[in-house]
Amino acid sequence: PQLHGCGNVQQLKAGIDMLDVGAQYQRLPGLNSALRASLALLRWLRRPVRPPGAGSAPVTNLAAAAQAEAMDGFTIDSELAHRHLSAPSRWVSQAAPRGRNVALRRRNYRLFAEALSAHSGMRPLLPGLPEHCAPYVFPLWVQTPDPGYSQLRAMHFPVSRWDRLWPSVPTLDGDVGIGWSHHMLQLACHQDLSTEDVARMAKVVVSIFATQQT
């Protein structure tokens, strides 16, 4: 299908969303406080106004509500899926220092591999990286991921896993996907994590999941 262009409103929203996230994570020195205050005011002005005495609509169909919650994240906005990349997103993708980002991601991946390879109860999926590979995350297979995974999420630890399977996923012989969705943790190896950050993250993971140090 042919991609459609972004309108002026969508372009502006994309830029504002980027500034919002950057300010939240203190990535815009000198502008963080002013941007957070300005965007908070904007959200307040755009808040929906309810009639006096109006409350939350009662849930009358619990089955439908449960199904909607289960499907959250599995619906695809066809309009967004067929839209061109916004100008702010294109600028970021072209202006980002790719060499630096790749080198630091590879360094953080290597540090995780060194720190997490010598413990039973866990193992890196790939201890080493192919040349010129830029890792998205560090995949760590954990023998007993629960309740430790929920504990990490409650700590706002930068970890995720693909544990929400698409409805009606078939069971196939030799397919590791369903097992990985539960046991494979994805640790962030973002380029802006320092070596100290990675060391602290690895220490927490070992304290929760390692069953025996070798």
C-alpha positions as CSV (number, residue, x, y, z in Angstrom):
1,P,0.0,0.0,0.0
2,Q,1.1,3.6,-0.7
3,L,2.3,5.6,2.3
4,H,0.5,8.8,3.1
5,G,2.1,12.0,4.2
6,C,1.9,13.5,7.7
7,G,-0.3,16.6,8.1
8,N,0.9,19.7,9.9
9,V,-0.8,18.7,13.1
10,Q,0.8,15.3,13.1
11,Q,4.2,16.8,12.4
12,L,3.8,19.2,15.3
13,K,2.6,16.5,17.7
14,A,5.6,14.3,16.8
15,G,8.0,17.1,17.6
16,I,6.2,18.0,20.9
17,D,6.2,14.3,21.9
18,M,9.9,14.1,21.4
19,L,10.6,17.2,23.5
20,D,8.2,15.9,26.2
21,V,10.1,12.6,26.5
22,G,13.5,14.3,26.4
23,A,12.5,16.7,29.1
24,Q,11.1,13.9,31.3
25,Y,14.4,12.1,31.2
26,Q,16.6,15.2,31.7
27,R,18.1,14.9,28.2
28,L,17.8,18.6,27.2
29,P,20.2,20.6,29.5
30,G,18.9,24.1,30.2
31,L,15.4,23.4,28.8
32,N,14.2,20.5,30.9
33,S,12.3,22.4,33.6
34,A,10.8,25.0,31.3
35,L,9.6,22.3,28.8
36,R,8.1,20.2,31.5
37,A,6.2,23.1,32.9
38,S,5.0,24.3,29.5
39,L,3.9,20.8,28.4
40,A,2.2,20.2,31.7
41,L,0.2,23.4,31.2
42,L,-0.6,22.3,27.7
43,R,-2.0,19.0,28.9
44,W,-4.0,20.7,31.6
45,L,-5.6,23.1,29.0
46,R,-6.4,20.1,26.8
47,R,-8.0,18.0,29.5
48,P,-11.5,16.8,28.8
49,V,-14.2,18.7,30.7
50,R,-16.9,16.6,32.3
51,P,-20.4,17.9,33.0
52,P,-21.0,18.6,36.8
53,G,-21.8,15.4,38.6
54,A,-20.5,13.1,35.8
55,G,-18.5,10.2,36.9
56,S,-16.8,7.2,35.3
57,A,-19.1,5.2,33.0
58,P,-20.0,1.9,34.7
59,V,-18.7,-1.3,33.2
60,T,-21.8,-3.2,32.2
61,N,-20.2,-6.1,30.3
62,L,-17.3,-7.6,32.2
63,A,-16.5,-10.1,29.5
64,A,-16.2,-7.4,26.9
65,A,-14.0,-5.3,29.2
66,A,-11.7,-8.3,29.9
67,Q,-11.5,-9.1,26.2
68,A,-10.6,-5.4,25.4
69,E,-7.9,-5.4,28.0
70,A,-6.5,-8.7,26.7
71,M,-6.4,-7.2,23.2
72,D,-4.7,-4.0,24.3
73,G,-1.5,-3.7,22.3
74,F,-2.6,-6.1,19.6
75,T,-4.6,-3.7,17.6
76,I,-3.0,-1.9,14.7
77,D,-3.9,1.6,13.6
78,S,-4.0,1.2,9.9
79,E,-3.8,5.0,9.3
80,L,-0.6,5.3,11.3
81,A,0.8,2.1,9.8
82,H,0.6,3.6,6.3
83,R,1.9,7.0,7.1
84,H,5.3,8.4,6.1
85,L,7.9,9.0,8.8
86,S,7.4,12.4,10.4
87,A,10.0,15.2,9.7
88,P,11.1,15.3,13.4
89,S,11.6,11.6,13.4
90,R,13.5,11.7,10.2
91,W,15.7,14.4,11.5
92,V,16.6,12.5,14.6
93,S,17.4,9.3,12.7
94,Q,19.7,11.2,10.4
95,A,21.3,13.5,13.0
96,A,22.0,10.8,15.6
97,P,25.7,10.0,16.1
98,R,25.4,6.4,14.8
99,G,29.1,5.5,15.3
100,R,29.1,6.5,18.9
101,N,25.7,4.8,19.6
102,V,26.8,1.5,18.0
103,A,30.1,1.5,19.8
104,L,28.6,2.2,23.3
105,R,25.8,-0.3,22.8
106,R,28.3,-3.0,21.9
107,R,30.4,-2.0,24.9
108,N,27.4,-2.3,27.3
109,Y,26.4,-5.6,25.7
110,R,29.9,-7.0,26.3
111,L,29.8,-5.8,29.9
112,F,26.5,-7.6,30.5
113,A,27.9,-10.8,28.9
114,E,31.0,-10.7,31.1
115,A,29.0,-10.0,34.3
116,L,26.2,-12.5,33.7
117,S,27.9,-15.5,32.0
118,A,29.3,-17.2,35.1
119,H,26.1,-17.8,37.1
120,S,23.8,-20.8,37.1
121,G,20.1,-20.1,36.6
122,M,20.8,-17.7,33.7
123,R,22.7,-17.5,30.5
124,P,23.1,-15.0,27.7
125,L,21.4,-16.0,24.5
126,L,24.4,-14.7,22.5
127,P,27.6,-14.2,24.6
128,G,29.2,-12.5,21.6
129,L,28.1,-10.1,18.9
130,P,28.7,-10.4,15.1
131,E,31.0,-7.7,13.8
132,H,29.2,-4.3,13.1
133,C,26.1,-5.5,14.9
134,A,24.2,-2.8,16.9
135,P,22.3,-4.6,19.7
136,Y,18.8,-3.5,20.6
137,V,18.8,-5.2,24.0
138,F,20.8,-7.8,25.9
139,P,18.8,-11.1,25.8
140,L,19.2,-13.1,29.0
141,W,17.6,-16.6,29.4
142,V,16.5,-17.0,33.0
143,Q,15.5,-20.4,34.4
144,T,13.0,-19.1,37.0
145,P,11.9,-15.7,35.8
146,D,9.0,-15.2,38.2
147,P,8.4,-13.5,40.5
148,G,11.7,-11.8,39.9
149,Y,10.6,-10.2,36.6
150,S,7.6,-8.5,38.3
151,Q,9.9,-7.3,41.1
152,L,12.2,-5.7,38.5
153,R,9.3,-4.0,36.8
154,A,8.1,-2.7,40.1
155,M,11.5,-1.2,40.6
156,H,11.2,0.6,37.2
157,F,14.2,-1.5,36.1
158,P,14.9,-1.2,32.3
159,V,13.8,-4.8,31.4
160,S,11.1,-6.2,29.2
161,R,10.0,-9.5,27.7
162,W,7.6,-10.6,25.0
163,D,5.1,-12.3,27.4
164,R,2.0,-11.0,25.7
165,L,1.4,-13.4,22.9
166,W,-0.7,-12.6,19.9
167,P,-4.2,-14.2,20.2
168,S,-4.4,-17.7,18.7
169,V,-0.7,-18.2,18.5
170,P,-0.3,-21.9,17.3
171,T,1.9,-24.4,19.1
172,L,4.6,-25.7,16.7
173,D,7.1,-28.5,17.2
174,G,10.6,-27.0,17.9
175,D,9.2,-23.5,18.3
176,V,11.1,-21.7,21.1
177,G,9.0,-18.5,20.9
178,I,6.5,-19.4,23.6
179,G,9.2,-20.5,26.0
180,W,11.3,-17.4,25.3
181,S,8.3,-15.1,25.9
182,H,8.4,-16.2,29.5
183,H,12.1,-17.0,30.2
184,M,14.0,-14.5,27.9
185,L,14.5,-11.2,29.6
186,Q,15.6,-8.2,27.5
187,L,18.0,-5.9,29.4
188,A,18.4,-2.4,28.1
189,C,21.9,-1.7,26.7
190,H,21.2,1.8,25.7
191,Q,24.2,3.9,24.6
192,D,23.7,6.5,27.4
193,L,24.0,3.9,30.1
194,S,27.4,4.3,31.8
195,T,29.7,1.4,32.8
196,E,28.6,2.0,36.4
197,D,25.0,1.8,35.4
198,V,25.5,-1.6,33.6
199,A,27.5,-2.9,36.6
200,R,24.7,-2.0,39.0
201,M,22.0,-3.5,36.7
202,A,24.0,-6.8,36.4
203,K,24.4,-6.9,40.2
204,V,20.7,-6.6,40.7
205,V,19.9,-9.3,38.1
206,V,22.4,-11.7,39.8
207,S,21.0,-11.0,43.2
208,I,17.5,-11.9,42.0
209,F,18.0,-14.7,39.5
210,A,21.3,-16.5,40.1
211,T,20.9,-19.8,41.8
212,Q,24.5,-20.6,42.3
213,Q,27.7,-18.8,41.3
214,T,30.4,-20.8,39.6
